[in-house]
């Protein structure tokens, strides 16, 4: 069960990251947004476990 969650987390985070890169926001906003996304995803994942 944990492996499925981790794989889903990796897929979704890489998808979100590629969409952010495609938008080509400023670097500072880009990195802050990725950090927020990863934080939200990891919190959700650990609540699910």
mmCIF entry with sequence, helices, sheets and N, C-alpha, C, O atoms, coordinates in Angstrom:
data_MODEL
# 
_entry.id   MODEL 
# 
_entity.id                         1 
_entity.type                       polymer 
_entity.pdbx_number_of_molecules   1 
# 
_entity_poly.entity_id                      1 
_entity_poly.type                           'polypeptide(L)' 
_entity_poly.nstd_linkage                   no 
_entity_poly.nstd_monomer                   no 
_entity_poly.pdbx_seq_one_letter_code       
;(UNK)(UNK)(UNK)(UNK)(UNK)(UNK)(UNK)(UNK)(UNK)(UNK)(UNK)(UNK)(UNK)(UNK)(UNK)(UNK)
(UNK)(UNK)(UNK)(UNK)(UNK)(UNK)(UNK)(UNK)(UNK)(UNK)(UNK)(UNK)(UNK)(UNK)(UNK)(UNK)
(UNK)(UNK)(UNK)(UNK)(UNK)(UNK)(UNK)(UNK)(UNK)(UNK)(UNK)(UNK)(UNK)(UNK)(UNK)(UNK)
(UNK)
;
_entity_poly.pdbx_seq_one_letter_code_can   XXXXXXXXXXXXXXXXXXXXXXXXXXXXXXXXXXXXXXXXXXXXXXXXX 
_entity_poly.pdbx_strand_id                 A 
# 
loop_
_entity_poly_seq.entity_id 
_entity_poly_seq.num 
_entity_poly_seq.mon_id 
_entity_poly_seq.hetero 
1 1  UNK n 
1 2  UNK n 
1 3  UNK n 
1 4  UNK n 
1 5  UNK n 
1 6  UNK n 
1 7  UNK n 
1 8  UNK n 
1 9  UNK n 
1 10 UNK n 
1 11 UNK n 
1 12 UNK n 
1 13 UNK n 
1 14 UNK n 
1 15 UNK n 
1 16 UNK n 
1 17 UNK n 
1 18 UNK n 
1 19 UNK n 
1 20 UNK n 
1 21 UNK n 
1 22 UNK n 
1 23 UNK n 
1 24 UNK n 
1 25 UNK n 
1 26 UNK n 
1 27 UNK n 
1 28 UNK n 
1 29 UNK n 
1 30 UNK n 
1 31 UNK n 
1 32 UNK n 
1 33 UNK n 
1 34 UNK n 
1 35 UNK n 
1 36 UNK n 
1 37 UNK n 
1 38 UNK n 
1 39 UNK n 
1 40 UNK n 
1 41 UNK n 
1 42 UNK n 
1 43 UNK n 
1 44 UNK n 
1 45 UNK n 
1 46 UNK n 
1 47 UNK n 
1 48 UNK n 
1 49 UNK n 
# 
_struct_asym.id          A 
_struct_asym.entity_id   1 
# 
loop_
_struct_conf.conf_type_id 
_struct_conf.id 
_struct_conf.pdbx_PDB_helix_id 
_struct_conf.beg_label_comp_id 
_struct_conf.beg_label_asym_id 
_struct_conf.beg_label_seq_id 
_struct_conf.pdbx_beg_PDB_ins_code 
_struct_conf.end_label_comp_id 
_struct_conf.end_label_asym_id 
_struct_conf.end_label_seq_id 
_struct_conf.pdbx_end_PDB_ins_code 
_struct_conf.beg_auth_comp_id 
_struct_conf.beg_auth_asym_id 
_struct_conf.beg_auth_seq_id 
_struct_conf.end_auth_comp_id 
_struct_conf.end_auth_asym_id 
_struct_conf.end_auth_seq_id 
_struct_conf.pdbx_PDB_helix_class 
_struct_conf.details 
_struct_conf.pdbx_PDB_helix_length 
HELX_P HELX_P1 AA1 UNK A 2  ? UNK A 23 ? UNK A 2  UNK A 23 1 ? 22 
HELX_P HELX_P2 AA2 UNK A 27 ? UNK A 48 ? UNK A 27 UNK A 48 1 ? 22 
# 
_struct_conf_type.id          HELX_P 
_struct_conf_type.criteria    ? 
_struct_conf_type.reference   ? 
# 
loop_
_atom_site.group_PDB 
_atom_site.id 
_atom_site.type_symbol 
_atom_site.label_atom_id 
_atom_site.label_alt_id 
_atom_site.label_comp_id 
_atom_site.label_asym_id 
_atom_site.label_entity_id 
_atom_site.label_seq_id 
_atom_site.pdbx_PDB_ins_code 
_atom_site.Cartn_x 
_atom_site.Cartn_y 
_atom_site.Cartn_z 
_atom_site.occupancy 
_atom_site.B_iso_or_equiv 
_atom_site.pdbx_formal_charge 
_atom_site.auth_seq_id 
_atom_site.auth_comp_id 
_atom_site.auth_asym_id 
_atom_site.auth_atom_id 
_atom_site.pdbx_PDB_model_num 
ATOM 1   N N  . UNK A 1 1  ? 0.827  -1.204 0.000   1.00 0.00 ? 1  UNK A N  1 
ATOM 2   C CA . UNK A 1 1  ? 0.000  0.000  0.000   1.00 0.00 ? 1  UNK A CA 1 
ATOM 3   C C  . UNK A 1 1  ? 0.864  1.259  0.000   1.00 0.00 ? 1  UNK A C  1 
ATOM 4   O O  . UNK A 1 1  ? 0.568  2.217  -0.714  1.00 0.00 ? 1  UNK A O  1 
ATOM 5   N N  . UNK A 1 2  ? 1.921  1.259  0.790   1.00 0.00 ? 2  UNK A N  1 
ATOM 6   C CA . UNK A 1 2  ? 2.800  2.432  0.835   1.00 0.00 ? 2  UNK A CA 1 
ATOM 7   C C  . UNK A 1 2  ? 3.453  2.684  -0.515  1.00 0.00 ? 2  UNK A C  1 
ATOM 8   O O  . UNK A 1 2  ? 3.613  3.835  -0.923  1.00 0.00 ? 2  UNK A O  1 
ATOM 9   N N  . UNK A 1 3  ? 3.837  1.603  -1.221  1.00 0.00 ? 3  UNK A N  1 
ATOM 10  C CA . UNK A 1 3  ? 4.503  1.766  -2.520  1.00 0.00 ? 3  UNK A CA 1 
ATOM 11  C C  . UNK A 1 3  ? 3.573  2.419  -3.531  1.00 0.00 ? 3  UNK A C  1 
ATOM 12  O O  . UNK A 1 3  ? 4.000  3.273  -4.307  1.00 0.00 ? 3  UNK A O  1 
ATOM 13  N N  . UNK A 1 4  ? 2.309  2.024  -3.527  1.00 0.00 ? 4  UNK A N  1 
ATOM 14  C CA . UNK A 1 4  ? 1.340  2.613  -4.455  1.00 0.00 ? 4  UNK A CA 1 
ATOM 15  C C  . UNK A 1 4  ? 1.218  4.109  -4.196  1.00 0.00 ? 4  UNK A C  1 
ATOM 16  O O  . UNK A 1 4  ? 1.200  4.914  -5.127  1.00 0.00 ? 4  UNK A O  1 
ATOM 17  N N  . UNK A 1 5  ? 1.133  4.467  -2.924  1.00 0.00 ? 5  UNK A N  1 
ATOM 18  C CA . UNK A 1 5  ? 1.014  5.879  -2.559  1.00 0.00 ? 5  UNK A CA 1 
ATOM 19  C C  . UNK A 1 5  ? 2.239  6.670  -2.996  1.00 0.00 ? 5  UNK A C  1 
ATOM 20  O O  . UNK A 1 5  ? 2.117  7.775  -3.526  1.00 0.00 ? 5  UNK A O  1 
ATOM 21  N N  . UNK A 1 6  ? 3.424  6.098  -2.770  1.00 0.00 ? 6  UNK A N  1 
ATOM 22  C CA . UNK A 1 6  ? 4.660  6.787  -3.153  1.00 0.00 ? 6  UNK A CA 1 
ATOM 23  C C  . UNK A 1 6  ? 4.759  6.958  -4.661  1.00 0.00 ? 6  UNK A C  1 
ATOM 24  O O  . UNK A 1 6  ? 5.189  8.007  -5.141  1.00 0.00 ? 6  UNK A O  1 
ATOM 25  N N  . UNK A 1 7  ? 4.364  5.931  -5.415  1.00 0.00 ? 7  UNK A N  1 
ATOM 26  C CA . UNK A 1 7  ? 4.404  6.019  -6.878  1.00 0.00 ? 7  UNK A CA 1 
ATOM 27  C C  . UNK A 1 7  ? 3.437  7.097  -7.361  1.00 0.00 ? 7  UNK A C  1 
ATOM 28  O O  . UNK A 1 7  ? 3.778  7.902  -8.227  1.00 0.00 ? 7  UNK A O  1 
ATOM 29  N N  . UNK A 1 8  ? 2.229  7.107  -6.796  1.00 0.00 ? 8  UNK A N  1 
ATOM 30  C CA . UNK A 1 8  ? 1.250  8.141  -7.156  1.00 0.00 ? 8  UNK A CA 1 
ATOM 31  C C  . UNK A 1 8  ? 1.778  9.530  -6.829  1.00 0.00 ? 8  UNK A C  1 
ATOM 32  O O  . UNK A 1 8  ? 1.587  10.475 -7.594  1.00 0.00 ? 8  UNK A O  1 
ATOM 33  N N  . UNK A 1 9  ? 2.442  9.644  -5.688  1.00 0.00 ? 9  UNK A N  1 
ATOM 34  C CA . UNK A 1 9  ? 3.017  10.923 -5.266  1.00 0.00 ? 9  UNK A CA 1 
ATOM 35  C C  . UNK A 1 9  ? 4.068  11.392 -6.263  1.00 0.00 ? 9  UNK A C  1 
ATOM 36  O O  . UNK A 1 9  ? 4.090  12.563 -6.641  1.00 0.00 ? 9  UNK A O  1 
ATOM 37  N N  . UNK A 1 10 ? 4.940  10.480 -6.689  1.00 0.00 ? 10 UNK A N  1 
ATOM 38  C CA . UNK A 1 10 ? 5.984  10.830 -7.653  1.00 0.00 ? 10 UNK A CA 1 
ATOM 39  C C  . UNK A 1 10 ? 5.382  11.257 -8.984  1.00 0.00 ? 10 UNK A C  1 
ATOM 40  O O  . UNK A 1 10 ? 5.806  12.255 -9.567  1.00 0.00 ? 10 UNK A O  1 
ATOM 41  N N  . UNK A 1 11 ? 4.395  10.507 -9.468  1.00 0.00 ? 11 UNK A N  1 
ATOM 42  C CA . UNK A 1 11 ? 3.771  10.822 -10.754 1.00 0.00 ? 11 UNK A CA 1 
ATOM 43  C C  . UNK A 1 11 ? 3.084  12.180 -10.694 1.00 0.00 ? 11 UNK A C  1 
ATOM 44  O O  . UNK A 1 11 ? 3.273  13.017 -11.577 1.00 0.00 ? 11 UNK A O  1 
ATOM 45  N N  . UNK A 1 12 ? 2.287  12.397 -9.651  1.00 0.00 ? 12 UNK A N  1 
ATOM 46  C CA . UNK A 1 12 ? 1.544  13.650 -9.552  1.00 0.00 ? 12 UNK A CA 1 
ATOM 47  C C  . UNK A 1 12 ? 2.473  14.843 -9.359  1.00 0.00 ? 12 UNK A C  1 
ATOM 48  O O  . UNK A 1 12 ? 2.239  15.909 -9.929  1.00 0.00 ? 12 UNK A O  1 
ATOM 49  N N  . UNK A 1 13 ? 3.529  14.672 -8.556  1.00 0.00 ? 13 UNK A N  1 
ATOM 50  C CA . UNK A 1 13 ? 4.440  15.795 -8.324  1.00 0.00 ? 13 UNK A CA 1 
ATOM 51  C C  . UNK A 1 13 ? 5.223  16.137 -9.589  1.00 0.00 ? 13 UNK A C  1 
ATOM 52  O O  . UNK A 1 13 ? 5.453  17.312 -9.874  1.00 0.00 ? 13 UNK A O  1 
ATOM 53  N N  . UNK A 1 14 ? 5.636  15.118 -10.352 1.00 0.00 ? 14 UNK A N  1 
ATOM 54  C CA . UNK A 1 14 ? 6.369  15.392 -11.587 1.00 0.00 ? 14 UNK A CA 1 
ATOM 55  C C  . UNK A 1 14 ? 5.446  16.033 -12.621 1.00 0.00 ? 14 UNK A C  1 
ATOM 56  O O  . UNK A 1 14 ? 5.879  16.884 -13.397 1.00 0.00 ? 14 UNK A O  1 
ATOM 57  N N  . UNK A 1 15 ? 4.173  15.626 -12.634 1.00 0.00 ? 15 UNK A N  1 
ATOM 58  C CA . UNK A 1 15 ? 3.198  16.216 -13.552 1.00 0.00 ? 15 UNK A CA 1 
ATOM 59  C C  . UNK A 1 15 ? 2.972  17.684 -13.215 1.00 0.00 ? 15 UNK A C  1 
ATOM 60  O O  . UNK A 1 15 ? 2.968  18.542 -14.097 1.00 0.00 ? 15 UNK A O  1 
ATOM 61  N N  . UNK A 1 16 ? 2.785  17.962 -11.926 1.00 0.00 ? 16 UNK A N  1 
ATOM 62  C CA . UNK A 1 16 ? 2.580  19.348 -11.484 1.00 0.00 ? 16 UNK A CA 1 
ATOM 63  C C  . UNK A 1 16 ? 3.810  20.192 -11.798 1.00 0.00 ? 16 UNK A C  1 
ATOM 64  O O  . UNK A 1 16 ? 3.697  21.324 -12.268 1.00 0.00 ? 16 UNK A O  1 
ATOM 65  N N  . UNK A 1 17 ? 4.989  19.625 -11.533 1.00 0.00 ? 17 UNK A N  1 
ATOM 66  C CA . UNK A 1 17 ? 6.230  20.355 -11.776 1.00 0.00 ? 17 UNK A CA 1 
ATOM 67  C C  . UNK A 1 17 ? 6.378  20.683 -13.259 1.00 0.00 ? 17 UNK A C  1 
ATOM 68  O O  . UNK A 1 17 ? 6.786  21.791 -13.606 1.00 0.00 ? 17 UNK A O  1 
ATOM 69  N N  . UNK A 1 18 ? 6.053  19.734 -14.139 1.00 0.00 ? 18 UNK A N  1 
ATOM 70  C CA . UNK A 1 18 ? 6.180  19.975 -15.573 1.00 0.00 ? 18 UNK A CA 1 
ATOM 71  C C  . UNK A 1 18 ? 5.186  21.038 -16.033 1.00 0.00 ? 18 UNK A C  1 
ATOM 72  O O  . UNK A 1 18 ? 5.495  21.824 -16.929 1.00 0.00 ? 18 UNK A O  1 
ATOM 73  N N  . UNK A 1 19 ? 4.003  21.070 -15.435 1.00 0.00 ? 19 UNK A N  1 
ATOM 74  C CA . UNK A 1 19 ? 3.030  22.101 -15.787 1.00 0.00 ? 19 UNK A CA 1 
ATOM 75  C C  . UNK A 1 19 ? 3.517  23.470 -15.343 1.00 0.00 ? 19 UNK A C  1 
ATOM 76  O O  . UNK A 1 19 ? 3.326  24.460 -16.049 1.00 0.00 ? 19 UNK A O  1 
ATOM 77  N N  . UNK A 1 20 ? 4.146  23.529 -14.173 1.00 0.00 ? 20 UNK A N  1 
ATOM 78  C CA . UNK A 1 20 ? 4.681  24.803 -13.684 1.00 0.00 ? 20 UNK A CA 1 
ATOM 79  C C  . UNK A 1 20 ? 5.815  25.267 -14.602 1.00 0.00 ? 20 UNK A C  1 
ATOM 80  O O  . UNK A 1 20 ? 5.898  26.445 -14.951 1.00 0.00 ? 20 UNK A O  1 
ATOM 81  N N  . UNK A 1 21 ? 6.681  24.338 -14.985 1.00 0.00 ? 21 UNK A N  1 
ATOM 82  C CA . UNK A 1 21 ? 7.782  24.678 -15.882 1.00 0.00 ? 21 UNK A CA 1 
ATOM 83  C C  . UNK A 1 21 ? 7.244  25.179 -17.213 1.00 0.00 ? 21 UNK A C  1 
ATOM 84  O O  . UNK A 1 21 ? 7.796  26.110 -17.801 1.00 0.00 ? 21 UNK A O  1 
ATOM 85  N N  . UNK A 1 22 ? 6.168  24.563 -17.688 1.00 0.00 ? 22 UNK A N  1 
ATOM 86  C CA . UNK A 1 22 ? 5.581  24.947 -18.970 1.00 0.00 ? 22 UNK A CA 1 
ATOM 87  C C  . UNK A 1 22 ? 5.036  26.371 -18.915 1.00 0.00 ? 22 UNK A C  1 
ATOM 88  O O  . UNK A 1 22 ? 5.096  27.103 -19.903 1.00 0.00 ? 22 UNK A O  1 
ATOM 89  N N  . UNK A 1 23 ? 4.502  26.762 -17.752 1.00 0.00 ? 23 UNK A N  1 
ATOM 90  C CA . UNK A 1 23 ? 3.984  28.121 -17.588 1.00 0.00 ? 23 UNK A CA 1 
ATOM 91  C C  . UNK A 1 23 ? 5.092  29.158 -17.596 1.00 0.00 ? 23 UNK A C  1 
ATOM 92  O O  . UNK A 1 23 ? 4.848  30.319 -17.926 1.00 0.00 ? 23 UNK A O  1 
ATOM 93  N N  . UNK A 1 24 ? 6.305  28.760 -17.239 1.00 0.00 ? 24 UNK A N  1 
ATOM 94  C CA . UNK A 1 24 ? 7.465  29.655 -17.238 1.00 0.00 ? 24 UNK A CA 1 
ATOM 95  C C  . UNK A 1 24 ? 7.256  30.897 -16.378 1.00 0.00 ? 24 UNK A C  1 
ATOM 96  O O  . UNK A 1 24 ? 7.429  32.026 -16.838 1.00 0.00 ? 24 UNK A O  1 
ATOM 97  N N  . UNK A 1 25 ? 6.882  30.668 -15.125 1.00 0.00 ? 25 UNK A N  1 
ATOM 98  C CA . UNK A 1 25 ? 6.776  31.781 -14.177 1.00 0.00 ? 25 UNK A CA 1 
ATOM 99  C C  . UNK A 1 25 ? 8.182  32.226 -13.792 1.00 0.00 ? 25 UNK A C  1 
ATOM 100 O O  . UNK A 1 25 ? 9.167  31.618 -14.210 1.00 0.00 ? 25 UNK A O  1 
ATOM 101 N N  . UNK A 1 26 ? 8.273  33.287 -12.995 1.00 0.00 ? 26 UNK A N  1 
ATOM 102 C CA . UNK A 1 26 ? 9.587  33.713 -12.525 1.00 0.00 ? 26 UNK A CA 1 
ATOM 103 C C  . UNK A 1 26 ? 10.170 32.630 -11.629 1.00 0.00 ? 26 UNK A C  1 
ATOM 104 O O  . UNK A 1 26 ? 9.427  31.865 -11.014 1.00 0.00 ? 26 UNK A O  1 
ATOM 105 N N  . UNK A 1 27 ? 11.490 32.561 -11.553 1.00 0.00 ? 27 UNK A N  1 
ATOM 106 C CA . UNK A 1 27 ? 12.157 31.491 -10.814 1.00 0.00 ? 27 UNK A CA 1 
ATOM 107 C C  . UNK A 1 27 ? 11.751 31.455 -9.341  1.00 0.00 ? 27 UNK A C  1 
ATOM 108 O O  . UNK A 1 27 ? 11.518 30.381 -8.787  1.00 0.00 ? 27 UNK A O  1 
ATOM 109 N N  . UNK A 1 28 ? 11.668 32.611 -8.716  1.00 0.00 ? 28 UNK A N  1 
ATOM 110 C CA . UNK A 1 28 ? 11.336 32.649 -7.288  1.00 0.00 ? 28 UNK A CA 1 
ATOM 111 C C  . UNK A 1 28 ? 9.937  32.077 -7.040  1.00 0.00 ? 28 UNK A C  1 
ATOM 112 O O  . UNK A 1 28 ? 9.747  31.241 -6.157  1.00 0.00 ? 28 UNK A O  1 
ATOM 113 N N  . UNK A 1 29 ? 8.968  32.534 -7.824  1.00 0.00 ? 29 UNK A N  1 
ATOM 114 C CA . UNK A 1 29 ? 7.599  32.026 -7.688  1.00 0.00 ? 29 UNK A CA 1 
ATOM 115 C C  . UNK A 1 29 ? 7.554  30.541 -7.991  1.00 0.00 ? 29 UNK A C  1 
ATOM 116 O O  . UNK A 1 29 ? 6.859  29.776 -7.323  1.00 0.00 ? 29 UNK A O  1 
ATOM 117 N N  . UNK A 1 30 ? 8.302  30.148 -9.003  1.00 0.00 ? 30 UNK A N  1 
ATOM 118 C CA . UNK A 1 30 ? 8.349  28.753 -9.439  1.00 0.00 ? 30 UNK A CA 1 
ATOM 119 C C  . UNK A 1 30 ? 8.812  27.853 -8.303  1.00 0.00 ? 30 UNK A C  1 
ATOM 120 O O  . UNK A 1 30 ? 8.164  26.852 -7.996  1.00 0.00 ? 30 UNK A O  1 
ATOM 121 N N  . UNK A 1 31 ? 9.926  28.206 -7.682  1.00 0.00 ? 31 UNK A N  1 
ATOM 122 C CA . UNK A 1 31 ? 10.475 27.366 -6.618  1.00 0.00 ? 31 UNK A CA 1 
ATOM 123 C C  . UNK A 1 31 ? 9.580  27.386 -5.379  1.00 0.00 ? 31 UNK A C  1 
ATOM 124 O O  . UNK A 1 31 ? 9.415  26.363 -4.715  1.00 0.00 ? 31 UNK A O  1 
ATOM 125 N N  . UNK A 1 32 ? 9.008  28.540 -5.071  1.00 0.00 ? 32 UNK A N  1 
ATOM 126 C CA . UNK A 1 32 ? 8.117  28.630 -3.915  1.00 0.00 ? 32 UNK A CA 1 
ATOM 127 C C  . UNK A 1 32 ? 6.882  27.765 -4.142  1.00 0.00 ? 32 UNK A C  1 
ATOM 128 O O  . UNK A 1 32 ? 6.428  27.069 -3.234  1.00 0.00 ? 32 UNK A O  1 
ATOM 129 N N  . UNK A 1 33 ? 6.345  27.813 -5.350  1.00 0.00 ? 33 UNK A N  1 
ATOM 130 C CA . UNK A 1 33 ? 5.141  27.041 -5.661  1.00 0.00 ? 33 UNK A CA 1 
ATOM 131 C C  . UNK A 1 33 ? 5.421  25.548 -5.584  1.00 0.00 ? 33 UNK A C  1 
ATOM 132 O O  . UNK A 1 33 ? 4.613  24.792 -5.044  1.00 0.00 ? 33 UNK A O  1 
ATOM 133 N N  . UNK A 1 34 ? 6.567  25.114 -6.123  1.00 0.00 ? 34 UNK A N  1 
ATOM 134 C CA . UNK A 1 34 ? 6.937  23.698 -6.057  1.00 0.00 ? 34 UNK A CA 1 
ATOM 135 C C  . UNK A 1 34 ? 7.072  23.265 -4.601  1.00 0.00 ? 34 UNK A C  1 
ATOM 136 O O  . UNK A 1 34 ? 6.620  22.181 -4.230  1.00 0.00 ? 34 UNK A O  1 
ATOM 137 N N  . UNK A 1 35 ? 7.688  24.102 -3.781  1.00 0.00 ? 35 UNK A N  1 
ATOM 138 C CA . UNK A 1 35 ? 7.838  23.774 -2.362  1.00 0.00 ? 35 UNK A CA 1 
ATOM 139 C C  . UNK A 1 35 ? 6.468  23.630 -1.699  1.00 0.00 ? 35 UNK A C  1 
ATOM 140 O O  . UNK A 1 35 ? 6.248  22.703 -0.919  1.00 0.00 ? 35 UNK A O  1 
ATOM 141 N N  . UNK A 1 36 ? 5.554  24.543 -2.007  1.00 0.00 ? 36 UNK A N  1 
ATOM 142 C CA . UNK A 1 36 ? 4.200  24.466 -1.449  1.00 0.00 ? 36 UNK A CA 1 
ATOM 143 C C  . UNK A 1 36 ? 3.498  23.193 -1.898  1.00 0.00 ? 36 UNK A C  1 
ATOM 144 O O  . UNK A 1 36 ? 2.836  22.524 -1.103  1.00 0.00 ? 36 UNK A O  1 
ATOM 145 N N  . UNK A 1 37 ? 3.647  22.862 -3.179  1.00 0.00 ? 37 UNK A N  1 
ATOM 146 C CA . UNK A 1 37 ? 3.010  21.665 -3.731  1.00 0.00 ? 37 UNK A CA 1 
ATOM 147 C C  . UNK A 1 37 ? 3.548  20.410 -3.058  1.00 0.00 ? 37 UNK A C  1 
ATOM 148 O O  . UNK A 1 37 ? 2.778  19.544 -2.642  1.00 0.00 ? 37 UNK A O  1 
ATOM 149 N N  . UNK A 1 38 ? 4.874  20.311 -2.950  1.00 0.00 ? 38 UNK A N  1 
ATOM 150 C CA . UNK A 1 38 ? 5.467  19.131 -2.309  1.00 0.00 ? 38 UNK A CA 1 
ATOM 151 C C  . UNK A 1 38 ? 5.034  19.023 -0.851  1.00 0.00 ? 38 UNK A C  1 
ATOM 152 O O  . UNK A 1 38 ? 4.756  17.926 -0.366  1.00 0.00 ? 38 UNK A O  1 
ATOM 153 N N  . UNK A 1 39 ? 4.974  20.150 -0.151  1.00 0.00 ? 39 UNK A N  1 
ATOM 154 C CA . UNK A 1 39 ? 4.539  20.133 1.245   1.00 0.00 ? 39 UNK A CA 1 
ATOM 155 C C  . UNK A 1 39 ? 3.108  19.620 1.348   1.00 0.00 ? 39 UNK A C  1 
ATOM 156 O O  . UNK A 1 39 ? 2.811  18.767 2.185   1.00 0.00 ? 39 UNK A O  1 
ATOM 157 N N  . UNK A 1 40 ? 2.228  20.135 0.506   1.00 0.00 ? 40 UNK A N  1 
ATOM 158 C CA . UNK A 1 40 ? 0.826  19.709 0.524   1.00 0.00 ? 40 UNK A CA 1 
ATOM 159 C C  . UNK A 1 40 ? 0.698  18.225 0.194   1.00 0.00 ? 40 UNK A C  1 
ATOM 160 O O  . UNK A 1 40 ? -0.060 17.502 0.841   1.00 0.00 ? 40 UNK A O  1 
ATOM 161 N N  . UNK A 1 41 ? 1.443  17.776 -0.817  1.00 0.00 ? 41 UNK A N  1 
ATOM 162 C CA . UNK A 1 41 ? 1.372  16.372 -1.220  1.00 0.00 ? 41 UNK A CA 1 
ATOM 163 C C  . UNK A 1 41 ? 1.891  15.441 -0.134  1.00 0.00 ? 41 UNK A C  1 
ATOM 164 O O  . UNK A 1 41 ? 1.278  14.411 0.145   1.00 0.00 ? 41 UNK A O  1 
ATOM 165 N N  . UNK A 1 42 ? 3.010  15.792 0.477   1.00 0.00 ? 42 UNK A N  1 
ATOM 166 C CA . UNK A 1 42 ? 3.570  14.916 1.512   1.00 0.00 ? 42 UNK A CA 1 
ATOM 167 C C  . UNK A 1 42 ? 2.660  14.881 2.737   1.00 0.00 ? 42 UNK A C  1 
ATOM 168 O O  . UNK A 1 42 ? 2.491  13.826 3.349   1.00 0.00 ? 42 UNK A O  1 
ATOM 169 N N  . UNK A 1 43 ? 2.071  16.025 3.102   1.00 0.00 ? 43 UNK A N  1 
ATOM 170 C CA . UNK A 1 43 ? 1.137  16.045 4.233   1.00 0.00 ? 43 UNK A CA 1 
ATOM 171 C C  . UNK A 1 43 ? -0.051 15.141 3.944   1.00 0.00 ? 43 UNK A C  1 
ATOM 172 O O  . UNK A 1 43 ? -0.476 14.371 4.806   1.00 0.00 ? 43 UNK A O  1 
ATOM 173 N N  . UNK A 1 44 ? -0.587 15.234 2.731   1.00 0.00 ? 44 UNK A N  1 
ATOM 174 C CA . UNK A 1 44 ? -1.730 14.413 2.341   1.00 0.00 ? 44 UNK A CA 1 
ATOM 175 C C  . UNK A 1 44 ? -1.348 12.934 2.346   1.00 0.00 ? 44 UNK A C  1 
ATOM 176 O O  . UNK A 1 44 ? -2.127 12.084 2.778   1.00 0.00 ? 44 UNK A O  1 
ATOM 177 N N  . UNK A 1 45 ? -0.140 12.637 1.862   1.00 0.00 ? 45 UNK A N  1 
ATOM 178 C CA . UNK A 1 45 ? 0.318  11.251 1.795   1.00 0.00 ? 45 UNK A CA 1 
ATOM 179 C C  . UNK A 1 45 ? 0.449  10.654 3.184   1.00 0.00 ? 45 UNK A C  1 
ATOM 180 O O  . UNK A 1 45 ? -0.006 9.535  3.423   1.00 0.00 ? 45 UNK A O  1 
ATOM 181 N N  . UNK A 1 46 ? 1.069  11.387 4.106   1.00 0.00 ? 46 UNK A N  1 
ATOM 182 C CA . UNK A 1 46 ? 1.271  10.854 5.451   1.00 0.00 ? 46 UNK A CA 1 
ATOM 183 C C  . UNK A 1 46 ? -0.050 10.716 6.201   1.00 0.00 ? 46 UNK A C  1 
ATOM 184 O O  . UNK A 1 46 ? -0.194 9.823  7.036   1.00 0.00 ? 46 UNK A O  1 
ATOM 185 N N  . UNK A 1 47 ? -1.017 11.587 5.914   1.00 0.00 ? 47 UNK A N  1 
ATOM 186 C CA . UNK A 1 47 ? -2.340 11.432 6.517   1.00 0.00 ? 47 UNK A CA 1 
ATOM 187 C C  . UNK A 1 47 ? -3.006 10.170 5.983   1.00 0.00 ? 47 UNK A C  1 
ATOM 188 O O  . UNK A 1 47 ? -3.715 9.476  6.711   1.00 0.00 ? 47 UNK A O  1 
ATOM 189 N N  . UNK A 1 48 ? -2.770 9.876  4.698   1.00 0.00 ? 48 UNK A N  1 
ATOM 190 C CA . UNK A 1 48 ? -3.344 8.685  4.070   1.00 0.00 ? 48 UNK A CA 1 
ATOM 191 C C  . UNK A 1 48 ? -2.747 7.394  4.604   1.00 0.00 ? 48 UNK A C  1 
ATOM 192 O O  . UNK A 1 48 ? -3.428 6.369  4.650   1.00 0.00 ? 48 UNK A O  1 
ATOM 193 N N  . UNK A 1 49 ? -1.465 7.432  5.013   1.00 0.00 ? 49 UNK A N  1 
ATOM 194 C CA . UNK A 1 49 ? -0.814 6.242  5.560   1.00 0.00 ? 49 UNK A CA 1 
ATOM 195 C C  . UNK A 1 49 ? -1.231 6.078  6.983   1.00 0.00 ? 49 UNK A C  1 
ATOM 196 O O  . UNK A 1 49 ? -0.801 5.135  7.648   1.00 0.00 ? 49 UNK A O  1 
# 
